[in-house]
Amino acid sequence: MTRISIVIPMFNEARHIGRTLLAAQKAALAAGVECELIVVDNGSTDDGPQIARRFGAQLLVLPGLMIGALRNRGTARATGEWLAFIDADIEMPEDWLGPLFATEAVGTADVFGLDLHTPAAAPWYAVAWQRRTLRPQTHVAHAVDWLPSANLLMRRRWFDQVGGFDENLRTGEDKEFTLRLHEQGARLLSVNESVALHWGYEMNWREWMGKEMWRQGSHLQLLRTHGVSLRLLRFPLLSLAAWLLDLLAVSALLNGFPHHAAIMVLLTTLPALALSVRQSSRHRHLGLTLQLWGLHWVRLHLAGAAFILSLCHWTARRPARG
């Protein structure tokens, strides 16, 4: 009988972990496969570990490790020929596994990730930000170069072939891992025929900005790991250009050129507008375009700040040269 090991890293997810585990069990039952649940706890102080045990999950308590190391430690305990990685706040649909097993069996793809939706209770910015990644229902599957790790499914041999996740990355470990899979010949498929629910949506603006600042801090490490490329550099360069235009606008305003300052500020909105139009055009929804325009403008500035901070941190850690 096919066996799947589901590895779930967790930190203070008592609100969500029960739902996540129950949905994973139902999906395995619907697909007729044996299911092994492995929760790797990063030192939670809430009731998450106790809830995980009640659902029959193996629990590893490993505080202080990076997210990639948590996933690798969980995989070291896994015994299934299939591996799935799910975030602790993701509710997988009941028909998750069967169709993907069938797709892999006919040789059309190797590594899978489902698109995510947000629950109805999520605030507008969380809904818009999640919706930007969704494709129309007419495009149920799409080959990609990398996949986010909110949910990943693959045979164990692919994980072993690339050596698992990079344990030194604070964030961006999913992109780095799946880029290596793609480079090794794995065919990655993003699927929206059925979707997962992301319950860990940002509940306030401070949380949204904090998460984006954290996510954008991975660019420098990805450049060091995979080498300099336009694909990895384009967003950091855009964000740094936005900061430069802001500084020029302030300078123009202080020197008595308000019209020049207004032009500079307007120029900072154009990359955000281009990104929002590209992501929302398939939805044909003007309101979504406007929402994403504002969110991308904020994200551009957060990304520039994160890139500069990580560059300063990396420089500070380098050995001093006489």
Secondary structure, 3 states (H helix, E strand, C coil): CCEEEEEEEECCCCCCHHHHHHHHHHHHHHHCCEEEEEEEECCCCCCHHHHHHHCCCEEEECCCCCHHHHHHHHHHHCCCCEEEEECCCEECCCCCHHHHHHHHHCCCCCEEEEEEECCCCCCHHHHHHHHCCCCCCCCCEEEECCCCCCEEEEEHHHHHHHCCCCCCCCCCHHHHHHHHHHHCCCCEEEEEEEEEEECCCCCCHHHHHHHHHHHHCCHHHHHHHHCCCHHHHHHHHHHHHHHHHHHHHHHHHHCCCHHHHHHHHHHHHHHHHHHHHHHHCCCCCHHHHHHHHHHHHHHHHHHHHHHHHHHHHHHHHCCCCC
